[in-house]
Structures are given as C-alpha cells and as structure tokens.
C-alpha cells in the first residue's frame, strides 16, 4: 500500500511519531503479523506488533523482519507485569487445571501438557530486547512502564505509548512520562488492560471515556474501542481524540495472522454478540462466545493468569490448524458487524474517509 502523498488528518500525534495519518493498528497477541503491521505503516499509519510470549531472541528477529518489510515507523507492544500473575502453582492444582481441559486435547488428538518451567517470557528480557531493537514506538498495556524504562526509551529516540481504561489510568500514564495515551473503551476486543482497579470495575464505554481523558491529560489521546469505519473515526475525533486505534476491522483482513476460519466468524452473524470472559486466559477479555467459553464459564478448574493462557495455548494452535473455531480464542470487539473490507488498504481508506470535511452523508 503506497503512502499518502498529502498529510491527511495530520496533527500533534502524527507529528510526534513522524507518521502521515492518525490511525494505529491494535497490537494483537498471537494474531499479529509482519505483513499487516507493515501494511498499516506503509499506508501512513502506525503498524503495531504484539510481543506477548516472545523472548528476547524472538523480539529481535521480529523487529528485523518488520524493518525488512517496511521503512516506515512501527510499534512493538509489551505487557507490564501487574504483580497478580501466578508465577507457579502446585502440581496438584496444575493437574486439576489440565483435567478441566482434557476433553479439548482429546478432541484435537494431542497429548496433555506437562508443567513448564515458567508460564511467561521474562519481562526484563523483553524490555531489553525491545529497546535494543529501537522501534519508533514501544507501547505498553496493563500498567505504567517503570521510569527507567521510559527514560531509556527516550534516550534511544523511542516514543512511548501507554494504554488506559479509565481517566485515572490515563493520568497515571501521563505522570509516568508516556508520550501519548490510548484510551481503550470497553467495546474493545481482546483483553481488558485495566491496572488501577479490577477490569470489572473499569468498564467505561468509548463515548464516555474519550472526552474525559482528553480533558484530563495534556498529551495526545488515541481512541480505541468500537471504531471500524469513517463514522467511528469522525466521532472519536469530535470527542477530542488525536488518533484512533483499530483492531477488529484489521484482524479480519487477509494480512492478519488470523486463520481463514477465524476471519469467517468475524464476518458472520455470530460476531454480533461478544462476551467478557476469563475462560481462555484467566484474565477478562472480550470475544465471540463458542463452546469452550460456554463450557468453562462456571468451571472451578479455570486457572489464574497466565497459567490458563498457557494451558489453552497448548491446544488453540492445533484448533486453528484444524479450523475448529469452537476451540479457539475468538477475540473481537463490538464493532465486528461493521466489517466490510478484507485488505488493510481498504480498511485504512475507509477510516480516513472520516477526516473532518470528508465524511459522506
């Protein structure tokens, strides 16, 4: 996708990051792809790549692949530890958690997993590798990055984005030195990235959240949640956002790492209903309900995060390979019924049609 020749919608956010248009690709976890990230960046926006689960070597390799794919700025995304992560569980509890998932492993024809040495990649290693990779932007979810991390990023010329689900979180991020804040309304797909209060107590809708955050902080605000077309873009800008972050509409494109069966569900009537669930990862996340989510909704054997995420991560890739969407994580936001395009260039063009003065009636 060729970059825009004119500064469509440029403002203090685009000037800050050196990009052409105020559109950010939501940083997916397992659905991130070099192709999609590069497509959004080449289109003038900020492509983002989620690094959940990546060790230092994988991060360096991914950054190199992104640089080979695009000469434009891109963001790498990290999860800040909240302190609530279960770093280990007793063997008896692990066996109980595995037992609750046994039918899914059997259905897919794969063996039950053994207890791992660890459930998460080392955060310190991730930060070091990300800063060494020197992306244009490093973005964070689930908290405020440590002052020394922000300082080192700035020393290396890297801009820092943080993500908030409430006004208080946005203020905390600004006080923590980030350069811009993503205000994520509860309509957003995937994990609710709250960190000051439990996610269930931080469910503020985009329409209410954006103007309050814009009033509370002086740094640029990026609106996220329920935005998929020109109307959402125009509304977000009218509410005081400097840019928009879009996930689900881009996730449905052929450039994403979502398998065809997943993309088909995103375009189906089933996508009109999403739920907040802890069943797949142990943390609250929004997705399209399927058999796993329904069957585990009240199960006492759902493990805490990240144990549950690791466990379901042992069968989800195989479910994707077999096209069994009932056994996958179908993360999606509440805007899925607005999906109209199957390539990133068209999604970006649709969003930018909402630039003030260009909105069609």
N, C-alpha and C positions, 0 to 999 in steps of 0.2 A: 504494500500500500504506500503510495507516494505521499511525502509530507505535504501539508497545505502550504500554498505559496503566499498566503496572506495571514496576518495574525488574527484569525477568527476567535473572538472571545478572549483575547489576551487580557491579563490583569496582574495583580500583585502576586498571585500564586504561580502563574506561568512564568513571570519574570524571576521569581525566586528560584525556580527549578530549571529554567532555561528550556522550557517546552513551548509548543505552539498553541495548544488548546487545553482548556481546564477540565480534562477528563482523566480519571485514574482507573486503571484496571484493578478490581478487587483481588487481593492476593490469596489465591486458593492454596490449599494444602496439597493433597495428592492429585488434584486436577490441574495444577499449574503446568504450563508447557512453555518451552523456549519459543516455539512458533507463535503462540498467542501473545506472550509478553512482547516479543519483537514487533508483532503486527500493530499493537496499540502504540508502542513507542514510535515506530516508523510513521504512523498516522498522525503524529504530533502530540499524542497524549503521554501519560506516564504508565508504561507497562510495569506490572508488579509480579514478583515470583515468590510464592510462599516456601519457606525453608523448614517447615515443621518436620522433625525426624532426620534432618540432614546432619551428618558430621562435618568436620572441617574440610576434609578432602572432597566430599560431595559438593560442598558450597563453592569451593574454588573451581571445581570442574564446571558447575552450573554457570558461574559468573563468566568463565571463559567461553562457554557455549553461547551465552547471551551476547557477549561482545563480538563474537563471530557472526551473529545473526543480525545485529543492529548497531549502528554507530550513534544512536540516539540515547538520551538518558533513560535509565530504568531503575526500579526499586527492588530491593531484597527485603523480605519480611521475616521478623523473628517474634517468637512468643516469649514474653517476660515471665519468669517463674513467679507464681503468686505466693508460694510457701505452703499452699494447700495440697500440692502434688503428693501422691503416695509413692515414695521412693522405693518401698519394699513392702511385701505382705507375707505373712506366714504361709508355709507350704500348704497347710490345711485349707486356708482361705483361697489360695490360688487354685487348688484342686476343685473347690466348690464353684468358683467363678468359671472355670473351664467346663465343669459339668453342666452348668446352665446353658452353655453354648454348644454342647456336644452334638445335638441334632443337626446343626448347620454344617459342622465339619463333616459329619457322616453323609449328609445330602450331597455335598460337593466332592466327596471321595478323597478327602485329605486328612492326614493324621492330626491328632490333638497336639497342641504345642506344649513344650516343656518350659519351665520357669526360666526367664532370661536373666542375665547378669544385671541388666538395667532396662528400664522401660522408655527412657528418653535420651536423646543425644545431650551431651554436656553443653549447657548454655554458655559457659565461658569460652569453650572451644568454638561454638557457633559465632559468638560476637567477635572473637579474634579473627576468625577466617573471613567474616563478612567485612570487617573494617579493612583487612588486608586486600580484599577484592576491590575496594574503592568503587562501589556503585555510586551513581549520582545521588541516590537516596537510600536510606535504611529506614524502614517503618517498623513500628512495634505495636503489638496488641497485648492485652491483659496486664498492662501496667505502665509505670513511668520508668524509662531506662535510667540506670544509675548515672549520677552526674559525671563521673569519669568517662563513661561510655559516650555521652553526649559531647563532652569536651574533646575526646579523641576523634570522634566523627567529624566535628567541626574543624579540628586541626588538619584533618586529611581532606577537607573540602567537601565532605559528605553532608547533605541536608538530612534532618531527622524529622520523621512524622510519627505522631502518636495517635492512638485511637480511643475515643471516649464514647460511653453510652449514656452519660449524664452530664449536666453542667458542671458539677463538682469535679468530675474526672477531667473535663476539658481544662478547667482552671489549674488542676494539679499538674497536668501535662505542660501547660504554658509556664508554670512556675518551675518546672523541671528542665526548661530550656529547649523544648522542641520547636521546630521552625513553623510547623503547621499542624492542625489537628483534624483528624477525620471524625466527624460526629455521626455515629452509627445508630440509626433508629431501629426499633425492634422488628421492623419489617425485613431487615437484612437476613439473608440466608447464611447457613453455617453457624459457627459458634458465637454465642453472645459473649463479648470480650470484656465484660464488666470486671472492675477490680477494687473499687472502694466499698461497694456493698454487693451482696449476692445478686446474681443475674436476675433472679425472680423479682427483686426489688428495684431493678434498674431498667424496666421495660418501658422506655419512653419512645413514642412514635416520632418519626422523622419530622412531621409537620410541626410538632411542638418543640422538638429538640433543637432544630437548626437555628431559628431566630433567637432562642435563649442563649445558645452557645455563642452566636455571632455578637450578641450584646455583652457577653461576659468576658471575652478574650480579645486581645488586640492582634493576634496572629491570624493568618488565613485559615478559613474553615472549609473543609471538604464534606459535602453532604453525602451520606450513604444510607441505603435502605429504601426499597420500593421504587427505585429510579431505573427505568428501562427504555424510555423514549424521549422525544423532544418535549413533551408536556412535563415530565418529571424534571428534566434539565431546567426548563424555564421556571418551574415552581421553586426548585431549590435555589436558583439564583435570586429569585424575587424574595425569598425568605432570608437572604443575607449570606448564602454560601458563595465562596470564591470559585469553587470547583465541585464536581460530582465524582463519586466513586461508584462504579457499576460492576456487579459480579454476575448475577444470574443470566442476564442477556448475553454476556460474553461467554459464560460457561456453556451455553447452548450452541456455540459456533463450532465449526469443524476444526478450528485451530486449537481448541482446548484439548486437554488430556482426557476429558470425559469420554467414555466409550459410547458407541452409537446407541446402545440400549438406554443408557442414562439420558442422552440428549433427546431420545424419542419420548421418554417420560416427561421431560421438561416441556415438551411441546404438546403433551396430551392433556385431556381434561383433569387428570389426576393432580396436575401441578396447581390447580386452582385451590387446593387445600393443603396447607402446611401446618406442622405442629412443632412445639418446642419439646425436646426430649433429651434425656441423659442416657438413653438405652445404648447408643452406639459408641459413645466415648467416655461416659462418666461425667461429662460437662454439658450444660444446657446448650442446645444447638437447634436451629430451625431447618426442617427438611420435610420432604414429602413422605407421609406415612406409608409403610409397607409391612410385610409380615413380621420381620424382625422387630421393628419398633413396636408394633402392636403386641406381640407375644412377650416382649421384655418390659412393657410399660410398668407393670406392678411386680416384677420379679425381684425377690430378695437376693438373687445371685448376681445382680449388676454390680460390677466392681467400681471402685473410685477411679477418677482420672489420675494418671494416664494408663492404669492397668487395663481398664475396659477398652480404651482406644487401641492399646497394643494387641489385646486378645482378638477383638473383631478385625483388626488389621491383619491377622493371620488368615482369615477366610475371605475378606472383602475383595482382594485382588483376584482370587480364583472365581468368585461370584461374577466379577466384572468380565473376566475372560470367557465365562460360560454364558454371559448375557442374562444372568439371573438377578434382575433388579430387586426382587423381594428380599434378597440377602445382601444388599449394598447400602451404603450411606448415600441417600439421595438429597444432599443439601440443596436448598433452593430458597429464595426469598419470596415475598408475597407479590412480586411483580411478574411472576413467570407467565401468567396468561397474556402479558403484553409482548412476549417474544414473537418477533416477525422475521428475523434475519438469521442466516446460517453462516455468515462470514463476518469477521471483525470489522472490516472496512465499512460494511453497510450499517453495522450497529453504531459505529463511531459517527458516520454521516447522519444517521437518524437523530442521535443525541444533539449534534451540533446544529441541527435544524431548529433547535430550541433557543439558539442565541437570540437575545433581545432584538426585536425588529425583524426577525426572520421566521417567527412562529406562524405556521399556517393556521387558518381558521376553518 
